[in-house]
Amino acid sequence: MVKTYLKTFPRMFKRHATRLVSIVLMILVSVGFSAGIGMAKDKMDYALDHIYTEAKVADLIVKSTRTSGFSEGELALLASRYGEERILRGASLEFCGGELSFNMADDAMPGVSIDVNVTFPDVGKGVTKVYFFDMPPSDQLIGGITILNSAPRPDSVGEDAAAVYAERGTDQIPSHPLGSTLHAALTSVIQTPIAPPAEQVSELTFFVEGTVQNPLHFATRDDVSLQFEDEDGEQEKLENIFYLFGSEYAPATNDVYISLERPEHAKHAQVFSEPYRTFVEEEKASLEALLTENGERTAEILTLSENFSFSSFHEYAEKIEGIGYVMMVVFLAVTLLIVLSTMTRLLEEERGQIACLSTLGYSPAAIVLKYLLFALVGTLIGALGGYFAGMGLSYIIYINFDWCYTLPAFPAQSSTLFFLVVSSVIVVCTLAATFFAGLKKTREKPASLLRPKAPKAGKKVILERIPLLWNRLSFKYKSSMRNVLRYKMRFAMTVVAVMASTALVFAGLAVLDCCLFQNIGTAAMIGVSVAVVVFAALLNFVVIYTLTNINISERNRELATLMVLGYHDREVTAYVYREIYITGSIGIVLGLPLGCLMCYLIFEVMTFGAIPLISWFVWVLAPLLSLLFIFLVTLMLSPKILKIHMNESLKAIE
């Protein structure tokens, strides 16, 4: 008996190979998308942590609010609190329009002040940022500024020219060739109480000795100024970034970079994780209290949350995760609906096999076990394929951000949380549904199972109660509407599945529209939205294919009867496909409102985009794509209908 029982396994897999493939594809697409989105977010966080760790990025940047910079006492306080090895002194300034003006007042000489105006004709009209450090990057213990290349002073440049380093060229910041010169005109007006103002004019020359890469500026687009805003209140974008090391032109120290020694609970926490945020904010609050004089703060303290490169990249990671959560729920719901429908209908087709095994004395557990194995094999193969598909998706999303950021290589750390959660839910739900449905079948009497299930009794459908509409329908459409509405559960499941998959396509196209055609977001988000559209379209296609294939498989005898009655090939296929188009169209129409709800949730997560801004072609393209998939599926499955063997199908229940 055991040998006979074991023989049923390969036969079952062979007989239901198409359904097995459908289950595998459904789960592969769903798990692949969910795992890929989750992995992408984790990989981006790993990349941030890599940049932070490798470059020894400062946790706090303390900026003096005084024009004279930090006092010696304040610098000594910071050094004693954190240690000399954990601080870096420097200065920075920003100017706009190629012109810098400031006042130099000396407390030792009351009434004496110097108004300084410096004009840089070579740097353009945008915002220029200049960093000053006492030591070169090679001697800095924190800060992570890397010299990419350098060159000796050209012969054409005089000895009085000061060396300057430029930030590497990006899509936003122009490159400055090594050895190129920058000129400046310096005008100083000295004012004293005893003499009229005296003006001094001099020329300054700088030459580009090298280029550097600053981890605080790893964004290659949209990096912003901390000081200047445009007419709309938005931060102006940086146009140039220069560095002077040990320069005589350095102003008083107004920046101190601090690398914090973390407590044990936050020692290995990732940047922007809750333990890290909490620790940094607490330290920031303590330091603000120390740097307060007469009730006023003498310094402003910035964290990585105020740095554009770090904060914007982390925001994108969170937005991707938010999109994943919203769409993962729908992906998961559709997948479970189709997989559970596939398994319950498979058990219905196996009525005769279950009856035979029960008659031979097999226990209900043994009978159900073979169907549990079928479901388990399909879900595990699909989940395994989904893992690798998710890894590929996360890689595609990650490299898309190379358009906007200078990133390290794709992180090697594993990230399986999303994969394990989604796969576990699918496996548990599928096996539970298969077990209970199979157990219910085994409780029926073998004699009852061996008899074909009586077709559902026909009765008037709702359209028949509307004579004005019903009487205008031809016989073939009346027949189709009766078939569609007779099996209410099957009809509802098909409509819901098509509705949800259409909504996913609509939401993906809407996000793509906002990013691409309305120029909201970034080029990297375009890549993410394209991935969403592709996976949503794949799911839509697999859903329609699976439901149509099941519909055909369950109606072999009915279709064979039509062939015996003399229906032509085109009439037989139209008999089935007419119902599919009716049901699918209803699902497509209902999918648009659901898609709007998904778009609303996604736009809330992304903090950009709005339903009224969705272009008209998205409303047209999403339904057309679903209809196109239905058409393609009908073309693919037409040979299956026409190959139905009439004699075998009609004798199948004897």
Phi and psi in degrees as a GROMACS rama.xvg file:
@    title "Ramachandran Plot"
@    xaxis  label "Phi"
@    yaxis  label "Psi"
@TYPE xy
-64.1857  -41.2747  VAL-2
-62.6644  -41.753  LYS-3
-63.2314  -41.5407  THR-4
-63.0507  -43.3309  TYR-5
-65.8141  -30.6702  LEU-6
-65.4348  -24.1807  LYS-7
-71.4133  -21.6154  THR-8
-66.2095  -57.621  PHE-9
-62.6626  -32.7308  PRO-10
-65.2281  -40.4489  ARG-11
-64.5533  -43.8453  MET-12
-63.9921  -37.6101  PHE-13
-69.3162  -41.941  LYS-14
-67.0657  -33.1399  ARG-15
-115.172  33.9435  HIS-16
-59.7289  -39.3394  ALA-17
-63.8083  -40.7473  THR-18
-68.4691  -36.1397  ARG-19
-61.8268  -44.0991  LEU-20
-62.5618  -39.9445  VAL-21
-62.7671  -43.4469  SER-22
-61.5221  -45.7009  ILE-23
-59.3091  -46.2399  VAL-24
-66.4271  -41.8274  LEU-25
-58.4703  -49.2018  MET-26
-70.2861  -37.3299  ILE-27
-58.9472  -46.8023  LEU-28
-65.8247  -46.005  VAL-29
-66.344  -50.0449  SER-30
-66.8951  -39.0528  VAL-31
-59.0966  -44.8916  GLY-32
-66.8534  -51.0805  PHE-33
-62.8102  -46.9504  SER-34
-65.501  -39.2957  ALA-35
-63.3192  -43.1969  GLY-36
-65.0632  -44.6074  ILE-37
-63.9396  -43.1883  GLY-38
-63.2074  -40.1116  MET-39
-59.8018  -43.0012  ALA-40
-63.2873  -44.8009  LYS-41
-65.3118  -41.1076  ASP-42
-62.9858  -37.5296  LYS-43
-66.5504  -38.598  MET-44
-65.6034  -40.4085  ASP-45
-61.5451  -39.4218  TYR-46
-63.7373  -42.8909  ALA-47
-59.5405  -44.1862  LEU-48
-64.2475  -36.3305  ASP-49
-64.7798  -46.4418  HIS-50
-60.8255  -44.9385  ILE-51
-62.2871  -45.0352  TYR-52
-74.2347  -48.9043  THR-53
-65.6197  -36.632  GLU-54
-91.3897  -0.598133  ALA-55
53.2247  50.0606  LYS-56
-67.419  139.558  VAL-57
-69.0284  142.278  ALA-58
-80.9545  -33.5575  ASP-59
-128.985  141.798  LEU-60
-119.899  114.49  ILE-61
-97.7231  119.308  VAL-62
-115.155  122.927  LYS-63
-67.4076  141.312  SER-64
-92.8544  -3.31041  THR-65
-90.76  145.236  ARG-66
-67.2267  -24.6153  THR-67
-85.4967  -1.09349  SER-68
78.387  -165.424  GLY-69
-74.1698  145.347  PHE-70
-80.2889  164.315  SER-71
-61.0965  -35.7547  GLU-72
-64.5463  -41.436  GLY-73
-66.4894  -40.717  GLU-74
-64.8632  -38.409  LEU-75
-66.4776  -38.4824  ALA-76
-61.0474  -45.1067  LEU-77
-66.5561  -39.0541  LEU-78
-66.1804  -40.5517  ALA-79
-72.4075  -30.8541  SER-80
-74.7035  -39.6568  ARG-81
-113.403  -16.8682  TYR-82
91.198  142.597  GLY-83
-59.4691  -32.0534  GLU-84
-73.2881  -10.94  GLU-85
-110.844  8.93414  ARG-86
-127.959  153.056  ILE-87
-134.695  121.715  LEU-88
-90.6186  145.907  ARG-89
-171.468  -165.043  GLY-90
-152.745  159.638  ALA-91
-152.761  153.142  SER-92
-149.983  154.93  LEU-93
-126.824  143.455  GLU-94
-142.798  155.109  PHE-95
-123.05  146.639  CYS-96
76.317  15.0674  GLY-97
71.8482  20.8359  GLY-98
-139.146  132.43  GLU-99
-124.725  127.386  LEU-100
-129.645  138.751  SER-101
-157.567  166.091  PHE-102
-116.466  135.621  ASN-103
-113.29  111.631  MET-104
-114.249  135.344  ALA-105
-107.068  118.525  ASP-106
-64.0394  -26.1261  ASP-107
-74.2371  -16.3421  ALA-108
-126.982  82.0899  MET-109
-57.0667  138.489  PRO-110
85.8834  -7.7462  GLY-111
-102.809  128.143  VAL-112
-143.308  155.603  SER-113
-127.295  118.472  ILE-114
-91.2479  122.07  ASP-115
-114.968  133.942  VAL-116
-129.784  124.411  ASN-117
-120.556  126.409  VAL-118
-111.193  128.122  THR-119
-114.694  96.143  PHE-120
-71.3836  -13.8648  PRO-121
-95.8423  0.708629  ASP-122
-109.454  3.98815  VAL-123
82.9274  -178.123  GLY-124
-97.6931  -3.29128  LYS-125
-81.2234  -164.3  GLY-126
-87.1999  130.113  VAL-127
-114.014  133.931  THR-128
-115.257  136.423  LYS-129
-125.637  128.63  VAL-130
-104.619  142.73  TYR-131
-124.424  131.696  PHE-132
-132.876  147.813  PHE-133
-76.1434  -23.8958  ASP-134
-127.068  152.848  MET-135
-70.3666  162.815  PRO-136
-55.9675  -33.7319  PRO-137
-63.7803  -23.3935  SER-138
-98.4885  -3.87551  ASP-139
-81.5778  129.611  GLN-140
-82.205  -25.4754  LEU-141
-132.949  171.065  ILE-142
105.253  -37.2659  GLY-143
65.8148  19.3509  GLY-144
-70.8727  127.606  ILE-145
-112.489  128.711  THR-146
-79.7387  119.292  ILE-147
-83.1494  -41.6411  LEU-148
-161.324  159.308  ASN-149
-152.019  164.967  SER-150
-146.82  151.512  ALA-151
-68.0474  165.469  PRO-152
-62.9165  125.399  ARG-153
-64.7722  152.362  PRO-154
-62.153  -28.0064  ASP-155
-76.847  -9.25747  SER-156
-100.62  128.478  VAL-157
-70.5831  164.627  GLY-158
-68.529  -21.201  GLU-159
-81.0876  -7.20253  ASP-160
-75.5355  136.664  ALA-161
-89.7233  143.427  ALA-162
-80.7366  136.842  ALA-163
-134.392  146.639  VAL-164
-109.27  145.428  TYR-165
-114.033  146.313  ALA-166
-64.2451  143.548  GLU-167
-58.6137  148.326  ARG-168
-66.3635  137.932  GLY-169
-133.627  -173.952  THR-170
-63.653  -22.3876  ASP-171
-102.552  -40.2162  GLN-172
-103.321  124.174  ILE-173
-69.1867  149.759  PRO-174
-80.6466  149.188  SER-175
-118.638  114.307  HIS-176
-58.7133  145.037  PRO-177
-61.2146  135.687  LEU-178
88.4263  -10.8693  GLY-179
-69.3332  155.774  SER-180
-112.807  151.562  THR-181
-124.721  132.527  LEU-182
-110.557  152.433  HIS-183
-145.283  144.708  ALA-184
-109.54  120.904  ALA-185
-108.38  123.664  LEU-186
-118.69  124.426  THR-187
-119.131  131.762  SER-188
-116.285  113.285  VAL-189
-96.3047  126.844  ILE-190
-118.367  129.808  GLN-191
-131.95  159.974  THR-192
-71.4471  -17.142  PRO-193
-110.764  0.359199  ILE-194
-147.257  155.741  ALA-195
-67.1588  158.015  PRO-196
-55.6336  138.468  PRO-197
-115.878  130.08  ALA-198
-106.138  135.551  GLU-199
-125.775  134.443  GLN-200
-121.784  133.389  VAL-201
-144.923  159.771  SER-202
-107.491  138.012  GLU-203
-118.607  144.781  LEU-204
-129.63  134.333  THR-205
-123.463  146.716  PHE-206
-125.233  145.107  PHE-207
-78.8413  106.435  VAL-208
-84.7091  -23.5063  GLU-209
-173.021  177.237  GLY-210
-121.533  148.11  THR-211
-130.843  167.479  VAL-212
-126.773  121.848  GLN-213
-103.26  123.332  ASN-214
-62.1217  -19.7813  PRO-215
-74.9606  -7.20725  LEU-216
-130.209  48.6082  HIS-217
-83.2373  -5.52902  PHE-218
-73.4048  134.995  ALA-219
-101.227  -0.0946444  THR-220
-139.558  146.559  ARG-221
66.0729  14.1087  ASP-222
-62.3638  135.923  ASP-223
-116.846  162.164  VAL-224
-80.8228  150.341  SER-225
-90.6055  -8.66715  LEU-226
-116.103  -37.1611  GLN-227
-105.337  142.087  PHE-228
-126.71  154.438  GLU-229
-87.1208  -171.239  ASP-230
-65.0837  -25.5019  GLU-231
-90.5827  5.44011  ASP-232
82.885  6.80311  GLY-233
-87.021  146.68  GLU-234
-65.617  134.041  GLN-235
-68.1262  151.206  GLU-236
-86.2966  144.183  LYS-237
-70.886  139.181  LEU-238
-110.264  -28.5116  GLU-239
-143.601  146.865  ASN-240
-135.352  124.223  ILE-241
-124.57  158.562  PHE-242
-133.786  134.84  TYR-243
-122.501  126.734  LEU-244
-110.336  122.405  PHE-245
59.7341  34.8283  GLY-246
-86.344  146.975  SER-247
-69.8015  -16.6591  GLU-248
-87.333  0.149329  TYR-249
-64.1724  131.89  ALA-250
-75.3338  -175.757  PRO-251
-63.1053  152.48  ALA-252
-61.2307  115.803  THR-253
-124.113  2.82065  ASN-254
-129.515  137.318  ASP-255
-132.067  122.094  VAL-256
-95.914  130.261  TYR-257
-124.295  127.132  ILE-258
-101.581  116.062  SER-259
-82.2485  143.526  LEU-260
-87.8752  114.868  GLU-261
-78.6527  148.487  ARG-262
-71.6595  171.521  PRO-263
-59.8972  -39.6047  GLU-264
-70.1113  -18.309  HIS-265
-117.713  12.5615  ALA-266
-61.0003  -42.8223  LYS-267
-111.302  15.431  HIS-268
-71.4402  142.978  ALA-269
-72.0923  156.565  GLN-270
-58.5919  137.1  VAL-271
73.2627  2.28351  PHE-272
-72.5444  162.513  SER-273
-61.3469  -44.4521  GLU-274
-60.4573  -38.9911  PRO-275
-66.5648  -47.9675  TYR-276
-57.929  -47.126  ARG-277
-60.667  -47.0728  THR-278
-61.6176  -45.5888  PHE-279
-65.9292  -42.3367  VAL-280
-65.9307  -37.1945  GLU-281
-64.72  -42.8141  GLU-282
-66.8723  -36.8977  GLU-283
-62.1769  -44.9125  LYS-284
-62.7082  -41.5104  ALA-285
-63.6388  -42.4913  SER-286
-68.566  -36.359  LEU-287
-61.9146  -38.5295  GLU-288
-65.3303  -36.7187  ALA-289
-69.8519  -36.4449  LEU-290
-96.0484  49.8356  LEU-291
-124.945  133.072  THR-292
-133.491  121.098  GLU-293
56.4061  39.1651  ASN-294
80.021  -0.47395  GLY-295
-118.462  139.132  GLU-296
-72.6019  137.709  ARG-297
-97.4275  -0.174915  THR-298
-152.273  151.936  ALA-299
-107.524  136.152  GLU-300
-113.875  123.478  ILE-301
-107.975  141.822  LEU-302
-109.898  -178.951  THR-303
-66.1772  -16.962  LEU-304
-68.2973  -22.7259  SER-305
-93.0399  -4.6437  GLU-306
-86.8685  128.353  ASN-307
-62.9366  -47.0325  PHE-308
-60.0561  -51.0225  SER-309
-67.6344  -48.2948  PHE-310
-69.0149  -39.659  SER-311
-68.7062  -39.4883  SER-312
-64.8506  -41.1491  PHE-313
-66.3638  -37.0965  HIS-314
-62.0543  -42.0123  GLU-315
-62.4593  -39.5151  TYR-316
-61.206  -41.4011  ALA-317
-70.7136  -34.5138  GLU-318
-66.2676  -41.0962  LYS-319
-62.3185  -41.9265  ILE-320
-63.2105  -40.3122  GLU-321
-62.8714  -44.014  GLY-322
-59.1117  -41.8802  ILE-323
-60.9317  -43.6355  GLY-324
-63.289  -44.3522  TYR-325
-63.3699  -48.9244  VAL-326
-80.06  -26.7816  MET-327
-61.6904  -38.1653  MET-328
-60.4588  -44.4388  VAL-329
-70.8406  -43.9003  VAL-330
-54.8961  -46.4063  PHE-331
-65.5864  -42.9161  LEU-332
-62.8942  -45.0536  ALA-333
-63.772  -44.0766  VAL-334
-61.6832  -47.3262  THR-335
-62.467  -40.6708  LEU-336
-60.1643  -46.9222  LEU-337
-71.6376  -42.3127  ILE-338
-65.1615  -43.2217  VAL-339
-66.4864  -38.9465  LEU-340
-62.7763  -41.0219  SER-341
-62.3118  -44.2489  THR-342
-71.3768  -39.5667  MET-343
-68.3378  -37.1538  THR-344
-71.2092  -33.5017  ARG-345
-62.3354  -43.212  LEU-346
-63.0498  -34.9035  LEU-347
-65.5334  -39.1158  GLU-348
-69.543  -23.4664  GLU-349
-91.7377  17.515  GLU-350
-52.2795  -46.7315  ARG-351
-64.0989  -42.2318  GLY-352
-63.4875  -41.8271  GLN-353
-63.5762  -40.9867  ILE-354
-63.4878  -42.7301  ALA-355
-63.4785  -46.1053  CYS-356
-64.1619  -38.1175  LEU-357
-65.8987  -39.7505  SER-358
-65.3964  -34.3935  THR-359
-76.0184  -3.33264  LEU-360
99.4145  8.04612  GLY-361
-72.0617  142.082  TYR-362
-72.6711  157.684  SER-363
-55.874  -38.2478  PRO-364
-62.8667  -41.4507  ALA-365
-66.7945  -38.0735  ALA-366
-67.1708  -45.6392  ILE-367
-67.0026  -29.3162  VAL-368
-56.8128  -40.5625  LEU-369
-64.5661  -34.48  LYS-370
-79.122  -31.5308  TYR-371
-63.8327  -39.8535  LEU-372
-63.4496  -42.2661  LEU-373
-58.6424  -48.2337  PHE-374
-64.9887  -40.0007  ALA-375
-65.6834  -43.0884  LEU-376
-61.0318  -46.1812  VAL-377
-62.2405  -44.6153  GLY-378
-70.1039  -38.9865  THR-379
-69.2012  -41.8713  LEU-380
-63.2424  -44.2907  ILE-381
-63.0431  -41.3297  GLY-382
-66.0976  -40.7803  ALA-383
-63.414  -45.7403  LEU-384
-62.4416  -36.4713  GLY-385
-64.3038  -33.6391  GLY-386
-61.721  -47.9394  TYR-387
-70.1598  -35.5062  PHE-388
-64.4543  -39.4428  ALA-389
-64.8965  -38.9574  GLY-390
-62.7199  -42.3772  MET-391
-64.3134  -41.5412  GLY-392
-63.3945  -44.041  LEU-393
-62.712  -36.2913  SER-394
-66.0412  -42.7812  TYR-395
-62.3186  -44.2152  ILE-396
-62.9262  -43.3986  ILE-397
-62.1597  -49.2296  TYR-398
-69.6943  -19.7238  ILE-399
-63.3559  -28.7034  ASN-400
-77.5539  -5.7977  PHE-401
-63.4654  -18.9561  ASP-402
-68.0948  -24.8037  TRP-403
-119.468  -15.7982  CYS-404
-140.308  152.907  TYR-405
-91.0474  107.011  THR-406
-113.7  154.063  LEU-407
-70.8887  174.74  PRO-408
-59.8583  157.562  ALA-409
-51.8141  119.446  PHE-410
-58.1977  141.331  PRO-411
-87.7606  -13.4675  ALA-412
-59.9876  139.774  GLN-413
-76.6147  151.726  SER-414
-145.792  102.843  SER-415
-123.458  6.54617  THR-416
-60.5038  -54.0334  LEU-417
-59.1768  -43.9167  PHE-418
-59.3718  -47.2491  PHE-419
-66.6056  -40.7558  LEU-420
-63.9224  -52.1652  VAL-421
-65.6725  -44.7252  VAL-422
-62.5031  -42.2782  SER-423
-63.2439  -43.229  SER-424
-61.2919  -45.5732  VAL-425
-64.1619  -46.325  ILE-426
-63.1446  -47.9571  VAL-427
-63.398  -47.4268  VAL-428
-64.6411  -42.017  CYS-429
-64.738  -46.4901  THR-430
-66.8723  -39.0016  LEU-431
-64.0428  -45.8341  ALA-432
-64.5084  -42.133  ALA-433
-63.3321  -40.9621  THR-434
-63.037  -49.6257  PHE-435
-70.1816  -38.141  PHE-436
-66.1286  -41.2817  ALA-437
-66.9056  -39.7195  GLY-438
-63.0945  -37.8985  LEU-439
-63.7696  -39.2992  LYS-440
-66.7386  -41.0193  LYS-441
-68.5085  -17.0252  THR-442
-82.3805  -13.2282  ARG-443
-76.3577  154.413  GLU-444
-70.719  139.746  LYS-445
-54.1196  -38.0126  PRO-446
-62.0554  -37.9819  ALA-447
-69.2096  -38.5169  SER-448
-69.8085  -32.4928  LEU-449
-71.2952  -24.8191  LEU-450
-81.0353  141.944  ARG-451
-62.576  145.332  PRO-452
-66.6445  129.666  LYS-453
-63.3448  134.562  ALA-454
-63.3726  151.174  PRO-455
-65.1766  136.041  LYS-456
-62.7952  137.008  ALA-457
-77.0674  146.103  GLY-458
-154.865  169.799  LYS-459
-62.8628  134.341  LYS-460
-90.9694  168.53  VAL-461
-61.3039  -31.518  ILE-462
-68.3714  -27.3969  LEU-463
-66.8105  -18.4885  GLU-464
-84.5385  1.63734  ARG-465
-118.627  81.3223  ILE-466
-55.0645  -37.0703  PRO-467
-59.0937  -34.8316  LEU-468
-89.6268  -44.473  LEU-469
-64.3208  -41.647  TRP-470
-67.7086  -18.1092  ASN-471
-86.9102  -10.4066  ARG-472
-81.4804  143.946  LEU-473
-75.7473  170.338  SER-474
-60.2278  -42.6543  PHE-475
-65.6559  -34.8356  LYS-476
-75.7912  -33.0019  TYR-477
-62.9824  -42.3725  LYS-478
-62.603  -43.5173  SER-479
-64.0932  -43.7221  SER-480
-64.9095  -36.1558  MET-481
-64.7937  -43.1919  ARG-482
-64.8691  -38.5074  ASN-483
-65.7274  -45.1063  VAL-484
-91.2041  -6.79294  LEU-485
-73.2505  -41.8277  ARG-486
-97.7456  86.7018  TYR-487
-63.8787  -40.2041  LYS-488
-66.6204  -44.6034  MET-489
-62.4714  -42.1155  ARG-490
-61.2266  -45.8463  PHE-491
-64.3052  -42.7979  ALA-492
-64.2253  -40.9848  MET-493
-64.8403  -45.5945  THR-494
-61.553  -46.0125  VAL-495
-63.0862  -42.7326  VAL-496
-64.0707  -46.8968  ALA-497
-66.5977  -38.6303  VAL-498
-60.4507  -47.2278  MET-499
-67.7386  -42.2617  ALA-500
-68.3661  -35.1457  SER-501
-65.6472  -39.3831  THR-502
-62.1683  -37.5348  ALA-503
-64.0415  -43.7783  LEU-504
-62.6034  -43.9951  VAL-505
-60.5877  -45.9149  PHE-506
-63.8675  -41.7856  ALA-507
-62.1281  -43.9344  GLY-508
-65.7895  -36.5352  LEU-509
-65.65  -42.0128  ALA-510
-64.2647  -43.5121  VAL-511
-60.8454  -40.5752  LEU-512
-61.8033  -44.8826  ASP-513
-64.0281  -40.2293  CYS-514
-75.869  -39.8716  CYS-515
-91.097  -59.8802  LEU-516
-84.1666  -23.0912  PHE-517
-103.314  3.23749  GLN-518
57.3408  37.8167  ASN-519
-105.102  138.121  ILE-520
88.5329  -151.243  GLY-521
-134.185  172.996  THR-522
-60.1914  -34.3869  ALA-523
-63.9858  -38.6605  ALA-524
-68.1989  -24.346  MET-525
-62.8196  -43.8108  ILE-526
-60.7508  -40.5448  GLY-527
-63.2976  -46.0455  VAL-528
-66.7487  -33.8484  SER-529
-62.7457  -42.1792  VAL-530
-61.7332  -40.1231  ALA-531
-61.752  -45.5474  VAL-532
-61.5306  -44.3008  VAL-533
-62.0416  -47.6999  VAL-534
-68.9007  -37.4515  PHE-535
-64.6291  -41.0607  ALA-536
-65.2432  -41.0581  ALA-537
-61.095  -44.2346  LEU-538
-62.801  -42.5718  LEU-539
-58.6827  -45.7317  ASN-540
-64.2642  -46.1134  PHE-541
-64.4454  -38.558  VAL-542
-60.1902  -50.4341  VAL-543
-64.4389  -41.2332  ILE-544
-62.4285  -46.0638  TYR-545
-63.6691  -47.2054  THR-546
-64.6154  -41.3257  LEU-547
-66.389  -41.8497  THR-548
-63.44  -42.5997  ASN-549
-62.9299  -42.3895  ILE-550
-58.6964  -43.2578  ASN-551
-68.7257  -43.6286  ILE-552
-61.1377  -34.6434  SER-553
-80.4141  -7.94403  GLU-554
-122.239  26.8539  ARG-555
-56.6897  -46.4505  ASN-556
-64.2702  -41.8528  ARG-557
-62.7131  -44.4321  GLU-558
-69.4992  -36.1281  LEU-559
-62.7878  -36.9675  ALA-560
-61.8478  -41.7117  THR-561
-63.5361  -38.9131  LEU-562
-64.5319  -41.2476  MET-563
-64.2744  -33.9282  VAL-564
-75.5573  -4.29133  LEU-565
100.552  12.125  GLY-566
-65.4834  138.549  TYR-567
-74.0964  163.899  HIS-568
-55.6762  -45.418  ASP-569
-64.8358  -35.3739  ARG-570
-70.0484  -36.6139  GLU-571
-67.1154  -47.6772  VAL-572
-65.2107  -38.0979  THR-573
-64.4034  -32.0109  ALA-574
-59.9379  -40.5786  TYR-575
-82.0392  -46.8373  VAL-576
-70.877  -24.751  TYR-577
-60.6421  -42.0573  ARG-578
-66.8178  -39.0731  GLU-579
-63.7531  -42.7915  ILE-580
-66.7036  -37.6404  TYR-581
-64.6215  -51.4851  ILE-582
-63.6378  -44.7284  THR-583
-62.1029  -39.7662  GLY-584
-64.3568  -39.4251  SER-585
-62.354  -44.4495  ILE-586
-62.6297  -38.6832  GLY-587
-64.8776  -44.9704  ILE-588
-62.1504  -43.5836  VAL-589
-72.0511  -20.2796  LEU-590
-69.736  -25.2585  GLY-591
-66.3938  -47.273  LEU-592
-61.492  -39.9021  PRO-593
-64.1594  -38.0506  LEU-594
-62.0554  -37.8807  GLY-595
-63.1122  -41.4926  CYS-596
-63.0056  -43.0832  LEU-597
-62.6686  -42.2972  MET-598
-61.1371  -41.3433  CYS-599
-59.1855  -45.3453  TYR-600
-66.3005  -42.1189  LEU-601
-65.4894  -43.6628  ILE-602
-64.1879  -34.3487  PHE-603
-64.5756  -40.4518  GLU-604
-67.9773  -43.787  VAL-605
-79.1583  -15.6047  MET-606
60.991  23.4651  THR-607
-150.688  158.776  PHE-608
90.3962  156.227  GLY-609
-157.151  150.773  ALA-610
-58.818  -42.6817  ILE-611
-61.9056  -19.5317  PRO-612
-85.5687  -7.30756  LEU-613
-66.9761  128.004  ILE-614
-66.0987  155.392  SER-615
-62.7087  -33.3179  TRP-616
-69.4236  -22.1478  PHE-617
-65.2533  -40.4626  VAL-618
-65.8302  -27.4594  TRP-619
-88.1716  -42.2344  VAL-620
-68.3353  -39.6189  LEU-621
-60.6018  -50.8574  ALA-622
-63.0653  -37.8345  PRO-623
-64.2011  -37.3694  LEU-624
-62.8585  -42.8736  LEU-625
-63.9989  -41.8832  SER-626
-64.9351  -37.8688  LEU-627
-62.6899  -40.7874  LEU-628
-64.5523  -40.2602  PHE-629
-61.333  -42.8247  ILE-630
-63.2334  -44.3481  PHE-631
-63.4622  -39.7581  LEU-632
-63.9433  -41.3284  VAL-633
-63.7839  -36.9242  THR-634
-64.9594  -41.1014  LEU-635
-68.0608  -35.447  MET-636
-96.1915  -5.09581  LEU-637
-57.3134  -44.6914  SER-638
-58.8666  -32.5023  PRO-639
-64.3959  -38.1696  LYS-640
-68.3936  -44.93  ILE-641
-71.2332  -18.7275  LEU-642
-90.8045  4.03354  LYS-643
-61.4696  127.639  ILE-644
-84.4353  113.523  HIS-645
-61.2017  -47.706  MET-646
-62.955  -48.175  ASN-647
-63.5435  -39.6275  GLU-648
-66.9879  -40.2227  SER-649
-73.196  -25.1695  LEU-650
-95.5029  3.37476  LYS-651
-61.3152  -29.8602  ALA-652
-100.68  3.11109  ILE-653
